[in-house]
Amino acid sequence: MAAAALLVSGCEGLGADGPSAGSGSAAPDGRAVSPLENPDGTKPGLAPVTTDADRAEARELIGKLPTKGRGPRTGYDRDEFGYAWMDTADGVPLARNGCDTRNDLIRRDGRDLRFRSGSDCVVVAMTLDDPYTGTTIEWRKQEASEVQIDHVVPLSYSWQMGSSRWPESRREQLANDVLNLIPVDGRTNSAKGDAGPASWLPPDRRIRCAYAVRFAQVALKYEMPVTEPDKRVMLRQCGG
């Protein structure tokens, strides 16, 4: 799951209530966009869903999700989703632009970017406003694991919910779709494992409805069910 410069993790751990909000502010530079206004994932960050109207829209979206039980993990391997951060996955934004998925995401969400000499792709330093903890991270490539790229819907979760039967090209699409990928605090991402929302939610409570919306957006795009407990917890984050 690890890539050379940034690591990929699924997520496992906290219960649905989890810890309280982080001490930092979510996206203090104001660049982060609500998932309701970013249905293709090409805009930066993950801003909180706060108004009553937006939370109602969020519940309506989550309500469309079909549910089923989580299947076995038998046969799962990261390689079933193609090699990490491929630029050649078809059907996703930013593919085939000459820059790998990981660096596309850093450029999307990071600010004050510094590039490797002679490159307009490989980022060696940046500032990241982490939506999961509400803190700001000054990232340097020498300490790569401090920031990881989270698959919002973990690949193992998708395998257990039906992607094991998809063609490999569709799994490659899910693994590299910017809608399903967010640069976040490494330790927080490692704690998530391959958990669904019933088992893990971002520590910062302010972002939890937005996280549920993004999880739902990915699942709906790929016609993927979620478990009944996951759907119930997602609705609860948005006032359902």
C-alpha positions, 0 to 999 in steps of 0.5 A, spaced: 500 500 500 505 504 500 508 509 495 515 512 495 513 519 496 506 518 500 503 512 503 496 509 501 492 506 507 485 504 508 482 505 515 480 501 521 479 503 528 474 509 532 467 508 533 462 512 530 462 517 535 470 518 535 473 524 539 471 531 539 473 536 533 481 538 532 483 544 535 485 547 528 480 550 523 478 546 517 481 549 511 483 556 514 485 559 507 478 558 505 480 554 499 476 547 501 470 546 497 463 543 500 462 536 496 456 538 494 459 543 490 464 539 488 461 532 485 467 530 480 472 531 486 477 536 482 476 542 487 480 542 493 479 540 500 473 538 503 469 543 507 464 542 512 456 542 510 453 547 515 446 550 512 440 546 514 438 546 506 445 543 505 444 538 510 437 536 507 441 535 500 446 531 504 441 526 507 437 526 500 443 524 497 445 519 502 438 516 502 439 513 495 444 508 497 443 501 496 445 497 502 447 489 503 452 485 508 459 486 507 462 480 503 469 476 505 475 479 503 478 473 500 482 474 494 483 482 495 490 484 493 492 492 492 494 489 485 487 488 483 486 495 482 492 496 478 499 499 480 499 505 485 498 512 482 497 510 475 496 516 470 493 511 465 486 510 468 481 511 464 474 515 465 477 519 471 479 527 471 486 529 471 488 522 468 493 522 462 496 529 464 503 526 464 503 527 472 501 521 477 495 521 481 499 522 487 502 529 485 495 531 482 492 530 489 498 534 492 497 540 487 490 540 488 489 540 495 496 543 497 498 550 497 505 554 497 507 548 493 515 547 491 517 542 486 523 538 484 528 542 480 526 541 473 519 538 474 512 542 474 509 535 477 513 532 483 512 536 489 517 536 494 514 541 499 507 544 501 502 546 506 496 542 507 490 544 511 488 537 513 480 536 513 480 530 518 483 533 524 482 541 522 490 542 523 495 545 518 501 540 516 507 543 513 509 537 509 516 535 506 518 529 502 523 527 506 518 526 511 513 523 506 508 519 511 506 525 515 501 526 509 498 520 506 492 519 500 486 516 503 481 512 499 475 515 502 471 508 500 477 504 501 479 499 496 478 493 500 471 495 502 469 496 495 472 489 494 467 486 499 462 490 497 462 488 489 468 490 486 471 483 486 467 482 480 468 488 476 473 488 470 480 491 472 479 497 468 473 499 473 477 498 479 483 502 476 478 507 475 476 507 483 483 507 485 485 513 481 479 517 481 480 524 485 473 524 487 475 518 492 482 521 494 484 526 499 491 528 502 490 527 509 494 527 516 498 520 515 497 517 522 489 519 522 489 515 515 493 509 518 488 509 524 482 508 519 484 501 515 479 499 511 473 501 515 466 504 513 463 510 516 460 505 522 467 504 524 471 510 523 469 517 522 474 523 521 476 526 528 474 533 527 466 533 528 465 539 523 467 535 517 463 528 518 457 530 514 462 532 508 465 526 509 459 522 509 457 526 503 463 524 499 463 517 501 456 517 498 458 520 492 463 515 490 459 509 492 453 512 488 458 513 482 460 506 482 453 503 483 456 500 490 452 498 496 454 500 503 452 496 509 446 498 513 450 500 519 454 505 515 448 508 511 445 509 518 451 513 521 452 517 515 445 519 515 446 521 523 452 525 521 448 530 517 442 530 522 438 524 520 
